[in-house]
Amino acid sequence: SCLLLRDAGGELLHDRFVLEGADGWAGLGFNEGRPYFATVVIVADDGLAHLEEAVAEAMGSGPEATVGVGALPRRGVVVRCLAPSAPALTEALDAVWSAARRVALGAPALALRKP
C-alpha cells in the first residue's frame, strides 16, 4: 500500500508498506495468523500528546488485535492494526476511533454504523 498525506506545511506522512511471505525465516513473523490489517492516521493541531496511552488503555481490555502507535514528526500519529479476523479488526478500529475522538477533540465517538 502507499499513503501520502500533506498539509500546507508539506508532507505529514509518506508510507509504503509491502508484505511478502514465504516459509521459514522468510515468513511474515508477527504478522502470521493476522491477515487483517489497517492503518489509521490521526491529524490534529493539538491534543495528541496522550493519544498513545489512550489507545493502549483502550486496547488493554478487549480486542484481540495487535496495535502499534507512532508519532509523526508534526501534527499527528499513525496507528497500525493487525487482527486475526474481521470482527477483531473492527473492534480494534472502534477502540482507536474512540480514543482519538476523546483525546484530540474531547468528544465521544460517533456511532457511524447502523445498529
N, C-alpha and C positions, 0 to 999 in steps of 0.2 A: 504494500500500500504506500501511497505517497500523500502527504498532507502538508500544505503550505498555508500559513496564517500570517497576515500582515496588518499593520495599522499605519497611521500617518507617520510614525517614527521609524518604520521599516519592518523587517521580519520579526515576528514573535516566535514562530516555530516553523522549522523545515524538517520534516520527519519522513524517513524512508524505512520501511520495515518489510523484511522478507523472511519467511520461514521455509526452510527446506530441511527435509529429514531423510534419514536412512537408518539402517540397523547399527547397533553397537555404539561406538564412540562418535559416529556422525549423526546420532539421534538428536531429537529436539530437547532432550534433558528435562527440565522442569515443565516444559510445555506438553510432554507426553501425557495422554489421558485428559487433556484440557483443550478440546477442539474449538471452543467458542472464545472469541477474542474481541475486545472493544478498546478503543482509545477515546478518552473524554478530555477535552481541553476546556479549562475554566479561565476566562479572562475578565479582569475587573480592575478598576483604578485603585481600589484599596480593599481591605478586609480579607486578604488571602493569607495572612501570616499564620493563622491557626488551622488552615484547611487540612494540612497533612494529619494533624492529630484528630480532627473531626472525622475524617474518612477512616482512619484506623479504628477509632471508637465505634463508628457505625458498622464496620465490618467485623468487629471483635465478637459480636454475639450471635451472628446468624449465618450469612451467606457462605456457601461452601466454595465460592470463587476465591482466587488469589488476586490481590490488588496491590499495585505499587504506585506511589505518588512522587513526582519530582517537580521542583520549582523551575519555571522558565527564567531566563535572565531578567525579564521585566514583565510585570502586569499579569502573571498567570502561573498556572500549574498544569501539568499533564498527568493523567491517571490512566494506567493500563490495567485491564481486567482480563483474567484467564479463568475459564469455567468449564466444568465437565458436562454441563447441559445448558440448554436454552433457558429453562426456568432459573437456574442458578445465576446465569449471566444477567437476566432481567432483575433478579433480586439485588445483585451487586450494583447494577446501574441505578436502581431506585435508591439504594443507600448512598451512593456517591452524589446523586442529584439532590437528595435531601440535605446532605451535609453541605454541599456547595451553596444551596439557597440560604441555609441557616447562617453560615459563616460570612458569605460575601454580601448578602442582601438583608440579613436579619429577618428573613421571611420563611414560612414553611413551604415545602414543596407543593407545587400544583399537581392535582390529580389529572394527568393527561390521558389516561386510559379509561375506556368505558368500564363500569363495574360489571 
